[in-house]
Amino acid sequence: MPLSAEAFNVLEFVWEQLPKAPDGEHVNFSKADIEALWHYGFVDTLAVPIASWHAAFDPHRQPDGAYLLNQADFLAKERYRYRGEIHVPFDARKINEGLYTDEGLQELIDESVAPSVWAPAGTFDQFLAGLKTGTRQPDGLIRIDMAAKQRIRQFIDQYPSPLRRLELIFDAMIAQQLAGAAGAMPAAATPDQAARVEASTFTMLPDHPIAAKGKALKGLEKARDAAPVDPAKPTAPLKALRRSRKGVRG
């Protein structure tokens, strides 16, 4: 069964981790904090543009420009959160090497690369045009080799989408769970998995002020278990869930 964000009380967990000020019952957000929650993938970014997410916090804006919210205020934003499936982060190194037609490469880009990228207007198209130019063969086909896959990977790392950042967070948590309570790394762990287990989840993401306020989301499983359970929506432990992303080659 796929891993679904619907089963996890993410905002409740985030609230518990944030420092409360000035009275122990409120959180004090900056504009950058609000944007960080959007960019981390906690918000349904397709349905809720960042401008609309900002507007949702306008009632809490203080004269000094900060945003002051109590627990009810913050949890009311739950209606904006992402509830879709969470896949294994796309790994460009698993793309099948070989010759691609323009149509075949575009299918791969649309299904696997594009969901992982959030780049300024025109940047993605420029990257793809450059990739094709640099790898096109005399017969018109496009050769995707290790060097080309590395270029794709670097582009994704430079412009990760909010959904990819959320995928990385969950991937790190699952790796930590598989490592066991003693913190031992599974023998079959890849270098990337090891790095994710050893690092704070948030250190994999851009440096937003909220990153310094929150702990790594290694306890999100606990938050899910504490949430009310709808009998019509059966759930399962993180480690029991199987995840996949359509379009991954290899």
Contacts in CASP RR format, 6 or more apart in sequence:
PFRMAT RR
TARGET T0000
AUTHOR 0000-0000-0000
METHOD contacts of the structure
MODEL  1
MPLSAEAFNVLEFVWEQLPKAPDGEHVNFSKADIEALWHYGFVDTLAVPI
ASWHAAFDPHRQPDGAYLLNQADFLAKERYRYRGEIHVPFDARKINEGLY
TDEGLQELIDESVAPSVWAPAGTFDQFLAGLKTGTRQPDGLIRIDMAAKQ
RIRQFIDQYPSPLRRLELIFDAMIAQQLAGAAGAMPAAATPDQAARVEAS
TFTMLPDHPIAAKGKALKGLEKARDAAPVDPAKPTAPLKALRRSRKGVRG
1 236 0 8 1.000
1 241 0 8 1.000
1 242 0 8 1.000
2 85 0 8 1.000
2 86 0 8 1.000
2 87 0 8 1.000
2 241 0 8 1.000
2 242 0 8 1.000
2 243 0 8 1.000
2 244 0 8 1.000
3 85 0 8 1.000
3 86 0 8 1.000
3 87 0 8 1.000
3 170 0 8 1.000
3 238 0 8 1.000
3 241 0 8 1.000
3 243 0 8 1.000
4 83 0 8 1.000
4 84 0 8 1.000
4 85 0 8 1.000
4 86 0 8 1.000
5 81 0 8 1.000
5 82 0 8 1.000
5 83 0 8 1.000
5 84 0 8 1.000
5 85 0 8 1.000
5 86 0 8 1.000
5 166 0 8 1.000
6 83 0 8 1.000
6 84 0 8 1.000
6 233 0 8 1.000
7 224 0 8 1.000
7 233 0 8 1.000
7 235 0 8 1.000
8 220 0 8 1.000
8 223 0 8 1.000
8 224 0 8 1.000
8 227 0 8 1.000
9 223 0 8 1.000
9 224 0 8 1.000
9 226 0 8 1.000
9 227 0 8 1.000
10 42 0 8 1.000
10 81 0 8 1.000
10 220 0 8 1.000
10 223 0 8 1.000
11 42 0 8 1.000
11 74 0 8 1.000
11 75 0 8 1.000
11 77 0 8 1.000
11 78 0 8 1.000
11 81 0 8 1.000
12 75 0 8 1.000
12 223 0 8 1.000
12 226 0 8 1.000
12 227 0 8 1.000
13 217 0 8 1.000
13 219 0 8 1.000
13 220 0 8 1.000
13 222 0 8 1.000
13 223 0 8 1.000
14 37 0 8 1.000
14 42 0 8 1.000
14 214 0 8 1.000
15 27 0 8 1.000
15 71 0 8 1.000
15 74 0 8 1.000
15 75 0 8 1.000
16 223 0 8 1.000
17 213 0 8 1.000
17 214 0 8 1.000
17 215 0 8 1.000
18 27 0 8 1.000
18 213 0 8 1.000
18 214 0 8 1.000
19 27 0 8 1.000
19 213 0 8 1.000
20 26 0 8 1.000
20 27 0 8 1.000
21 27 0 8 1.000
21 28 0 8 1.000
22 28 0 8 1.000
25 70 0 8 1.000
25 71 0 8 1.000
26 68 0 8 1.000
26 69 0 8 1.000
26 70 0 8 1.000
27 68 0 8 1.000
27 69 0 8 1.000
27 74 0 8 1.000
28 66 0 8 1.000
28 67 0 8 1.000
28 68 0 8 1.000
29 57 0 8 1.000
29 60 0 8 1.000
29 66 0 8 1.000
29 67 0 8 1.000
29 68 0 8 1.000
29 69 0 8 1.000
29 210 0 8 1.000
30 66 0 8 1.000
30 67 0 8 1.000
30 209 0 8 1.000
31 54 0 8 1.000
31 65 0 8 1.000
31 67 0 8 1.000
32 208 0 8 1.000
32 209 0 8 1.000
32 210 0 8 1.000
33 67 0 8 1.000
33 208 0 8 1.000
33 209 0 8 1.000
33 210 0 8 1.000
33 213 0 8 1.000
34 53 0 8 1.000
34 54 0 8 1.000
34 57 0 8 1.000
34 67 0 8 1.000
35 50 0 8 1.000
35 54 0 8 1.000
35 208 0 8 1.000
36 208 0 8 1.000
36 209 0 8 1.000
36 210 0 8 1.000
36 211 0 8 1.000
37 43 0 8 1.000
37 53 0 8 1.000
37 210 0 8 1.000
38 45 0 8 1.000
38 48 0 8 1.000
38 50 0 8 1.000
38 53 0 8 1.000
38 162 0 8 1.000
39 162 0 8 1.000
39 165 0 8 1.000
39 205 0 8 1.000
39 206 0 8 1.000
39 208 0 8 1.000
40 162 0 8 1.000
40 165 0 8 1.000
40 166 0 8 1.000
40 169 0 8 1.000
40 205 0 8 1.000
41 82 0 8 1.000
41 162 0 8 1.000
41 163 0 8 1.000
41 165 0 8 1.000
41 166 0 8 1.000
42 81 0 8 1.000
42 82 0 8 1.000
42 166 0 8 1.000
43 53 0 8 1.000
43 80 0 8 1.000
43 81 0 8 1.000
43 82 0 8 1.000
43 162 0 8 1.000
44 80 0 8 1.000
44 81 0 8 1.000
44 82 0 8 1.000
44 83 0 8 1.000
44 84 0 8 1.000
45 82 0 8 1.000
45 161 0 8 1.000
45 162 0 8 1.000
45 163 0 8 1.000
48 80 0 8 1.000
53 80 0 8 1.000
56 77 0 8 1.000
56 80 0 8 1.000
57 67 0 8 1.000
57 69 0 8 1.000
60 67 0 8 1.000
60 68 0 8 1.000
60 69 0 8 1.000
60 73 0 8 1.000
61 67 0 8 1.000
62 68 0 8 1.000
82 162 0 8 1.000
82 163 0 8 1.000
82 166 0 8 1.000
85 243 0 8 1.000
86 166 0 8 1.000
86 167 0 8 1.000
86 170 0 8 1.000
86 243 0 8 1.000
87 167 0 8 1.000
87 243 0 8 1.000
87 244 0 8 1.000
87 245 0 8 1.000
88 167 0 8 1.000
88 171 0 8 1.000
88 243 0 8 1.000
88 244 0 8 1.000
88 245 0 8 1.000
88 248 0 8 1.000
89 116 0 8 1.000
89 164 0 8 1.000
89 167 0 8 1.000
89 168 0 8 1.000
89 171 0 8 1.000
90 112 0 8 1.000
90 113 0 8 1.000
90 115 0 8 1.000
90 116 0 8 1.000
90 156 0 8 1.000
90 164 0 8 1.000
90 245 0 8 1.000
90 248 0 8 1.000
91 153 0 8 1.000
91 248 0 8 1.000
92 113 0 8 1.000
92 149 0 8 1.000
92 150 0 8 1.000
92 152 0 8 1.000
92 153 0 8 1.000
92 156 0 8 1.000
93 146 0 8 1.000
93 149 0 8 1.000
93 150 0 8 1.000
93 153 0 8 1.000
94 248 0 8 1.000
94 249 0 8 1.000
94 250 0 8 1.000
95 108 0 8 1.000
95 112 0 8 1.000
95 144 0 8 1.000
95 149 0 8 1.000
95 152 0 8 1.000
95 249 0 8 1.000
95 250 0 8 1.000
96 144 0 8 1.000
96 249 0 8 1.000
96 250 0 8 1.000
97 144 0 8 1.000
97 145 0 8 1.000
97 146 0 8 1.000
97 149 0 8 1.000
98 143 0 8 1.000
98 144 0 8 1.000
98 145 0 8 1.000
99 137 0 8 1.000
99 141 0 8 1.000
99 142 0 8 1.000
99 143 0 8 1.000
99 144 0 8 1.000
100 108 0 8 1.000
100 141 0 8 1.000
100 142 0 8 1.000
100 143 0 8 1.000
100 144 0 8 1.000
101 141 0 8 1.000
101 142 0 8 1.000
102 132 0 8 1.000
102 142 0 8 1.000
105 132 0 8 1.000
105 142 0 8 1.000
105 144 0 8 1.000
108 247 0 8 1.000
108 249 0 8 1.000
109 128 0 8 1.000
111 246 0 8 1.000
111 247 0 8 1.000
112 245 0 8 1.000
112 246 0 8 1.000
112 247 0 8 1.000
112 248 0 8 1.000
112 249 0 8 1.000
113 152 0 8 1.000
113 156 0 8 1.000
114 124 0 8 1.000
115 161 0 8 1.000
115 163 0 8 1.000
115 164 0 8 1.000
115 245 0 8 1.000
116 156 0 8 1.000
116 160 0 8 1.000
116 161 0 8 1.000
116 163 0 8 1.000
116 164 0 8 1.000
117 124 0 8 1.000
117 155 0 8 1.000
117 156 0 8 1.000
117 159 0 8 1.000
117 160 0 8 1.000
117 161 0 8 1.000
117 164 0 8 1.000
118 159 0 8 1.000
118 160 0 8 1.000
118 161 0 8 1.000
118 162 0 8 1.000
118 164 0 8 1.000
119 127 0 8 1.000
119 155 0 8 1.000
119 159 0 8 1.000
123 159 0 8 1.000
124 159 0 8 1.000
127 155 0 8 1.000
131 142 0 8 1.000
131 148 0 8 1.000
131 151 0 8 1.000
131 152 0 8 1.000
132 142 0 8 1.000
135 142 0 8 1.000
135 143 0 8 1.000
135 144 0 8 1.000
135 145 0 8 1.000
135 148 0 8 1.000
136 142 0 8 1.000
136 143 0 8 1.000
137 143 0 8 1.000
156 164 0 8 1.000
160 168 0 8 1.000
160 205 0 8 1.000
165 204 0 8 1.000
165 205 0 8 1.000
168 196 0 8 1.000
168 201 0 8 1.000
168 204 0 8 1.000
168 205 0 8 1.000
169 201 0 8 1.000
169 204 0 8 1.000
169 205 0 8 1.000
169 217 0 8 1.000
170 220 0 8 1.000
170 238 0 8 1.000
171 196 0 8 1.000
172 196 0 8 1.000
172 197 0 8 1.000
172 199 0 8 1.000
172 201 0 8 1.000
172 204 0 8 1.000
172 216 0 8 1.000
172 217 0 8 1.000
172 218 0 8 1.000
173 201 0 8 1.000
173 217 0 8 1.000
173 218 0 8 1.000
173 219 0 8 1.000
173 220 0 8 1.000
173 221 0 8 1.000
173 238 0 8 1.000
174 238 0 8 1.000
174 239 0 8 1.000
175 189 0 8 1.000
175 193 0 8 1.000
175 196 0 8 1.000
175 197 0 8 1.000
176 183 0 8 1.000
176 197 0 8 1.000
176 218 0 8 1.000
177 221 0 8 1.000
177 238 0 8 1.000
177 239 0 8 1.000
178 186 0 8 1.000
178 239 0 8 1.000
179 185 0 8 1.000
179 186 0 8 1.000
179 189 0 8 1.000
179 197 0 8 1.000
183 197 0 8 1.000
185 193 0 8 1.000
185 194 0 8 1.000
185 197 0 8 1.000
186 193 0 8 1.000
189 197 0 8 1.000
196 204 0 8 1.000
200 215 0 8 1.000
200 216 0 8 1.000
201 216 0 8 1.000
201 217 0 8 1.000
201 218 0 8 1.000
202 211 0 8 1.000
202 214 0 8 1.000
202 216 0 8 1.000
203 211 0 8 1.000
205 211 0 8 1.000
221 237 0 8 1.000
221 238 0 8 1.000
224 235 0 8 1.000
229 235 0 8 1.000
END
